[in-house]
């Protein structure tokens, strides 16, 4: 059951990361805001891995393989794409609605996991996934804004959710391939994915839009907050997904929507309707289902 506290911690950190990214997106483009997620996360991830080996110095080093490298590259690219699409959502719609659309990730991860990654879910697990999807639909305000959501917004939201789902599935596969004790496999995958993402984005912006790099330098405090909360959240997600199936982890992680609503009302002063009690109840029921499953 260790995956449960890791998931809850990750959901809280991700909600704050999204909030800081939304704030940064008001003055910088999607690629710059995406880079802010990774630019300082590499040193944090390296420090975390170093501390783990200081704690248990006799743990072996990993043996990397070609399939492992493929999962790392796929996860790195998909997470960049998913983050860029979510940042674009922030610029089109209400903050909570944008996050709610991207949280289609849990259902997509369950379907892809069962059909393509050999994941098996019990009836209780599927019930939790479906109830979680309904809860996100209610809590994010999608049911109230359904008529006003444009096709482009829907495509961006579903595209972000699909990219996030593939990222999570490939991260889990990479962790399992290493065959290292917990939490060393997750820490290695985290460091390699973040390192590759940082190199790709810095190189891209350096060639195509160096002014965006200057923009991040001019917002050091907010950039650091985005990177810190992103890396802490990734430590939680990667650790949880090395212990449990992606569908169950992401379903429990949908409590992030509740954190998002609270942050949206308190931090951004967004005008939100009274919390839908049915949505809150569904989040709780979905969480209980996946924990029992």
N, C-alpha and C positions, 0 to 999 in steps of 0.2 A: 504493500500500500504506500510505499515511499513516493510513488509517482504522483500522488494526490497533492501533498504540500508543494512539490516542485511545480505542478501545473498551476495551482492557485497563485504562487509567487510570480510565475511567468505571466499570467493574465493581468495581474496588477501592474507589473513593470511595462507590459505592452500597452496598456491603456494610457499610462503616462507618456510613453514614447510617442504614441500617436498624437497625443495632445500637444507635445512640444514640436512634433513634425508639422502639425497643422499651423501652429504659430509661425514657424520658420517659413512655411510655404507662402505666407502673405507677402514676403519680400524676395524670395528666391524661387528659381524654377524647379521642376520635378526632379531632374537629374541631380541638382545640387543638394536638395533635401534628402534624396535617396543616399547620396554619398555621406551626408552627415550621420546617417545611421551606422556606418561602418568605419569612418575615418579614424576614430580613436578606440574603436572596439577591439582592434587587433592586439594592441599592447595589453588591454585588460584581459583578453582571452589567454594570451601568452603567460601573463602573471598567474592566472588561475591554474593553468596546467602546471606551471613551475611549482606552485604551492602544493598541488596534489602529489607531485613526485618528492617534494621535501617531506610531506606527511607520510608517504609510503615509498621510500626510495628503492625498494627491491622489486617494484612492479616492472614488467618488461616493456620494451619499446615496441611499437606496432610494426607489422609487416604489411606494406602497402601493395596492392595489386591493381591490375588494369580495370577490373570492374569497380573497385573502390574509387579509383580516380574518376571514372565516368559518373558515379553517383555524386561525388564532390562537385564536379563541374556543372552537372545538371542542377543540383540544389542551389549552387551559387548564382547561376544565371536566372533561375526561376524566382528566387527571392528578390533579386534586383528588379525583375519585371513586375512582380507582385507589389513591391513597395512603390514603384513609380506609378502604377495604376491607382493605388490607394491615394497617393498624394494628389493625383489628378482628380480623384473623387472629392477630396477635401475642397478643391477649388470650384467644384460644380454644385455641391449639395451641402445641406446641413451636416455638421460633423458626425453626429450620432447615426444619421441615415447612411452616410458613406461607410462607416465601420460596419453597420448592420449588413449592407450588401456584400462586403468582403468576407463576412463570417459564413457565407455559403461554403467556406472551406471544409467545415466538419462533415457535412453531408457528402460533398464531392470526394473527400478523403476516404470515407466509408465505402462508397461505391467503387472507386478506383482500387482501394486496398483489397476488396473482396474479389474483384474480377481480374486484377493484373498483378497483385503482390502477395497472393496466398494468405490474406488475412481472413480469419473466421470470426464472426460475431454471433453471439447468442441472440435469441429473441428479445431478451431484456436489453441487450446492447443496442439493437436496432431501434427499440422503443425509445431509449434514451436519446439516440441520435435524432430521430424524427421530432420528439418533443423539444429537444434543444433548438432545432431549426424553427419550429413554431414560436418558441419563446423569443428568439432573436427577431423574428418578424414582428412580433408585438412590441417588444421593448425598444427597438430601434426607431419605431415610428413609421416603418415601411407600410403598415396597413393604412395609416392615415394619409401617407403621401403617395400611395400607389398611383393615383390618377395623374399626379404631377411629375412623376419620375420619367424622364425621357428615355428612349431606347438606348442612347449613348451611355447614360448613367447605368442602366441595367447591364449593358455589355461590359463596361469598365468594372462594375462590381463583381460580376460572374467571372470575368477574366482574372481579376485579382484573386478571387477565391480559389480558382482552379490552379493558378500559379503557386499560391501558398500551399495548397494541398499536395501538389507534386513535390514542392520543396520538403515538406514534412515527411512524405513517404520515402524520398531518396535519402534524407538524413537518417532515418531509422535503418534503412538497408545498409548504409555505410557503417553505422555504429555496430550492427550485427556482424558485418564482415570482418571487423577488426578482432573480434573475439577476445577483447580485454575486459578485465573486471570493471564493474561500475565504481566510480563515474569516469574512468579514464578514457573509455571509447568515445563517450559523448564529448569530452573535453578536446580530444584530438580532432574530431570532426568539426567542432565549433571553430577551433583555431584555423584549420585549413580552409573552411568555407569563407570565414570572414577575411582571411588573408587574401584569398583569390578575389573576392568581391572588391576589396579596397584597391588592389592593383588594377583591376579592370576599370573601375570608375575613375580613379585618379588619372590613368592613362587616357581614357576617353575625354574627360573634361580638359586635361592638359592640352590635347590636340585640337578639340573642337570648340571649347568654351572656357578658356583660362580665366575669364572674368568671374565665372561662377565659383572657382576656387578662392578667388579674392573675397567674394561675398561671404563665404564660410569663415574665412579668417577674420572678417569684420564682425562676425557674430559668434565670438568664441564661447561665451557662456551658454547660449542656447544650443550651439553645436555640441558642446561637451555633454549637456543634459540628454540630448537625443542619443549620442553614442553610449553613454553610461547606462541609461535605462534599456536601450536596445540590447546591449551585451548581457546585462543581468537577466533580461527576459529570455534571451537565447540560451543562456546557461540552464534556466529552468525548463524551457521547452525541450532542448536537446537531451537533457537528463531524463525527463519524464518519458520521452519517446523511445529512449533506449531500454526502458523498463516495461512499457505497455504499448498496445496498438495505437496508431495515430488517431483512429476514429474516436476511441474512448478518451484519449488525452484532449483532443480538440473539442469534444462535446463538453467535457467538464470545463475546459478553458473558455467556454462561451459566457461564463460569468464575467468575463471582460466587458461584455456589453453593459452590464449593470455598473461596473466601475466607470465605463465611458460616459454613461448618463450622468453619474454623480459629478465627474470631472467637468462634463459639458455645462452642467448647471452652475457649479461652484467656481470653476476656473475661467470659463469663457462667458458666463452669464447668458448662455443661450436660453431662449424661451422654449421650455419643454412642457408638454402636457403632464397632468398628474400620472404618476406611475400606474401602469396597467397591472392590477393585482393578479390577473390570470397569467400574464407573462412571467411575473415573478414566481408564481407557483409552479409554472412549467419548468423554469430554470432549476428550481429546487428538485422537482421530480426527476428531471433529466439527469441531474447530478447524482441523485441516489441510484438511479437505474444503472448508470455506467460504473459507479463504484461497486455495486453488487455484481455487475456482469463480469 
